[in-house]
Amino acid sequence: MPDMSASASLAMTHLVPFAAEVDEDKVTPGVLGFIVFAVMALAVWALMKSMNKQMGRIDFKEAPDPEKSPDAAKEAARGAAKGSAQE
């Protein structure tokens, strides 16, 4: 099996001229930064879509205020009794 350290050092000597062209005062995220950002954006989009679907499934019916009308208190009590009977 060939010596891997020799081929690694040979590859590094070929890459050194490319590294000299990079401005050390300039920092850019590069392709990897874009890919990470795009994956995070897609994950947030998928989570928001899922949350929107789950929120749509919620059947929220507000109980009437018993202080406003006496009939509302009776209906609220009847609804609570009916809800507990179904469980």
Backbone bond lengths (Angstrom), bond angles and torsions (degrees), N, CA, C in turn:
res aa  C-N    CA-C-N  psi(-1)  N-CA   C-N-CA  omega(-1)  CA-C   N-CA-C  phi
1 M - - - 1.446 - - 1.524 107.75 -
2 P 1.345 117.62 135.48 1.467 119.69 -176.75 1.522 111.69 -69.09
3 D 1.321 113.68 157.54 1.461 120.22 -179.73 1.530 108.92 -72.88
4 M 1.346 117.04 116.35 1.464 121.68 -175.91 1.522 111.66 -75.47
5 S 1.330 117.89 -28.63 1.464 119.54 -179.47 1.521 110.82 -68.11
6 A 1.327 117.48 -33.53 1.462 120.32 178.81 1.522 110.57 -67.80
7 S 1.330 117.37 -42.42 1.463 119.77 -179.88 1.525 111.00 -70.93
8 A 1.346 117.39 -32.23 1.458 120.16 177.10 1.525 110.56 -67.82
9 S 1.329 117.09 -41.76 1.469 119.25 179.07 1.522 110.76 -68.73
10 L 1.326 117.47 -34.45 1.465 120.71 176.52 1.530 110.38 -64.73
11 A 1.333 117.52 -40.97 1.462 121.23 178.24 1.520 110.54 -64.99
12 M 1.322 116.73 -38.88 1.467 120.22 179.74 1.523 111.30 -66.24
13 T 1.321 117.69 -36.16 1.463 119.43 179.16 1.524 110.85 -67.98
14 H 1.310 117.44 -30.04 1.467 120.04 176.82 1.533 111.67 -76.21
15 L 1.327 117.91 -26.49 1.456 121.21 -178.71 1.528 113.07 -87.25
16 V 1.318 118.14 -15.70 1.464 121.02 -178.27 1.527 111.88 -60.78
17 P 1.334 121.00 -42.52 1.471 118.78 178.11 1.537 112.79 -61.58
18 F 1.328 117.13 -33.66 1.462 119.39 177.86 1.522 110.89 -68.37
19 A 1.311 117.82 -36.44 1.453 121.87 179.45 1.521 111.52 -67.91
20 A 1.325 117.87 -28.50 1.459 121.12 179.72 1.525 110.84 -69.75
21 E 1.335 117.57 -24.84 1.461 121.39 -178.97 1.533 112.21 -77.76
22 V 1.317 118.71 -17.96 1.459 122.60 -177.95 1.520 109.15 -76.25
23 D 1.327 116.11 129.67 1.460 121.15 177.25 1.523 108.61 -76.04
24 E 1.320 117.66 119.45 1.462 121.54 -176.20 1.520 112.32 -72.89
25 D 1.337 119.10 -16.88 1.455 122.21 178.83 1.527 112.54 -86.74
26 K 1.305 116.51 -8.38 1.466 121.08 -177.60 1.531 109.15 -110.68
27 V 1.323 115.54 123.78 1.460 120.53 -179.93 1.517 108.17 -114.83
28 T 1.310 116.59 127.24 1.465 121.45 178.23 1.528 108.57 -128.26
29 P 1.330 117.59 149.59 1.461 119.52 -179.57 1.520 112.41 -71.57
30 G 1.304 117.61 -29.99 1.456 120.23 178.94 1.512 112.85 75.63
31 V 1.319 113.85 -168.24 1.460 121.00 -177.03 1.529 110.75 -68.87
32 L 1.310 117.28 -39.74 1.463 120.45 -179.91 1.528 110.96 -61.65
33 G 1.326 117.28 -41.87 1.459 120.62 176.96 1.513 111.91 -61.95
34 F 1.328 116.96 -40.56 1.463 120.55 178.07 1.522 111.16 -64.66
35 I 1.328 116.40 -42.62 1.466 119.95 -179.31 1.524 110.52 -64.08
36 V 1.330 117.36 -43.60 1.465 120.62 179.16 1.527 110.16 -62.62
37 F 1.339 117.16 -44.19 1.458 121.03 178.94 1.532 111.05 -63.03
38 A 1.319 117.53 -42.61 1.469 121.05 -179.57 1.525 110.94 -64.54
39 V 1.332 117.28 -40.44 1.471 120.61 178.84 1.525 110.08 -65.33
40 M 1.335 116.83 -41.99 1.467 119.58 178.57 1.527 110.82 -65.11
41 A 1.327 117.81 -39.30 1.465 120.77 178.83 1.526 110.51 -64.49
42 L 1.324 117.49 -41.60 1.467 120.41 177.95 1.528 111.17 -65.72
43 A 1.327 117.26 -37.52 1.463 120.17 178.26 1.527 110.79 -65.63
44 V 1.316 117.63 -42.09 1.471 120.87 178.67 1.525 110.00 -64.65
45 W 1.337 116.58 -41.64 1.462 120.62 178.78 1.533 110.22 -61.48
46 A 1.339 117.34 -44.03 1.466 121.12 -179.30 1.533 110.61 -66.21
47 L 1.325 117.32 -40.60 1.461 119.99 178.32 1.524 111.73 -65.03
48 M 1.323 117.56 -40.35 1.463 120.30 179.00 1.525 111.15 -67.01
49 K 1.320 116.69 -38.54 1.458 120.47 178.34 1.533 110.31 -64.72
50 S 1.329 116.66 -42.93 1.463 121.09 178.23 1.523 110.95 -64.77
51 M 1.346 116.70 -42.47 1.460 120.03 -179.89 1.531 110.46 -64.03
52 N 1.321 116.91 -39.34 1.461 121.01 179.07 1.530 110.38 -63.07
53 K 1.339 116.02 -40.02 1.463 119.79 178.68 1.534 110.45 -66.74
54 Q 1.329 117.21 -41.97 1.464 120.68 179.75 1.529 111.24 -66.32
55 M 1.319 117.36 -39.34 1.467 120.69 179.08 1.526 110.59 -67.06
56 G 1.326 117.39 -31.50 1.453 120.81 177.45 1.514 112.85 -68.51
57 R 1.329 116.71 -25.91 1.462 120.70 -179.51 1.520 112.79 -77.90
58 I 1.314 117.47 -16.84 1.465 120.93 -177.45 1.519 109.32 -72.38
59 D 1.329 115.84 128.67 1.462 121.72 178.42 1.526 106.88 -105.59
60 F 1.309 115.37 95.46 1.459 120.92 -175.56 1.512 109.17 -102.94
61 K 1.328 115.59 117.58 1.463 120.96 175.16 1.516 106.80 -121.31
62 E 1.304 115.65 117.53 1.460 120.50 -177.97 1.520 109.85 -76.98
63 A 1.318 115.24 135.22 1.463 120.42 178.08 1.533 108.79 -71.46
64 P 1.318 116.69 140.40 1.470 118.55 178.73 1.529 111.05 -66.27
65 D 1.301 115.94 150.72 1.465 122.21 -179.00 1.534 108.92 -74.36
66 P 1.334 118.96 117.52 1.471 120.36 -177.72 1.526 112.62 -68.31
67 E 1.303 118.39 -19.05 1.474 119.92 -179.63 1.524 111.70 -75.81
68 K 1.322 117.81 -23.91 1.471 120.08 -176.62 1.521 112.40 -78.24
69 S 1.319 116.86 -40.32 1.467 118.68 179.45 1.529 109.78 -145.38
70 P 1.317 117.50 143.00 1.474 119.89 -179.69 1.525 112.16 -68.59
71 D 1.327 117.41 -29.51 1.465 120.11 178.89 1.526 110.74 -67.43
72 A 1.315 116.93 -31.52 1.454 120.73 -179.60 1.524 111.01 -66.03
73 A 1.309 118.26 -35.50 1.464 121.83 178.67 1.521 110.50 -64.92
74 K 1.347 116.14 -40.37 1.464 119.82 179.40 1.532 110.55 -66.57
75 E 1.340 116.95 -41.34 1.460 121.16 179.60 1.529 110.99 -66.37
76 A 1.325 116.72 -37.99 1.464 120.76 179.06 1.518 110.38 -65.62
77 A 1.340 117.02 -41.22 1.462 120.93 178.80 1.521 110.38 -66.68
78 R 1.329 116.55 -39.79 1.453 121.09 178.86 1.532 110.54 -65.78
79 G 1.330 116.49 -40.37 1.468 120.94 179.37 1.521 111.90 -67.59
80 A 1.338 116.93 -37.91 1.464 121.03 178.19 1.526 110.26 -66.58
81 A 1.342 117.37 -39.93 1.449 121.14 179.19 1.534 109.95 -67.20
82 K 1.309 116.92 -39.21 1.445 121.80 -179.95 1.533 110.17 -67.52
83 G 1.339 116.65 -40.29 1.459 121.09 179.64 1.507 112.37 -65.93
84 S 1.321 117.96 -39.64 1.459 121.06 179.68 1.526 110.92 -72.31
85 A 1.326 117.93 -28.82 1.457 121.54 179.38 1.537 110.12 -71.53
86 Q 1.332 117.69 -30.63 1.461 121.24 -178.77 1.520 111.70 -75.19
87 E 1.311 118.27 -25.41 1.470 120.88 -178.41 1.480 108.08 -75.43
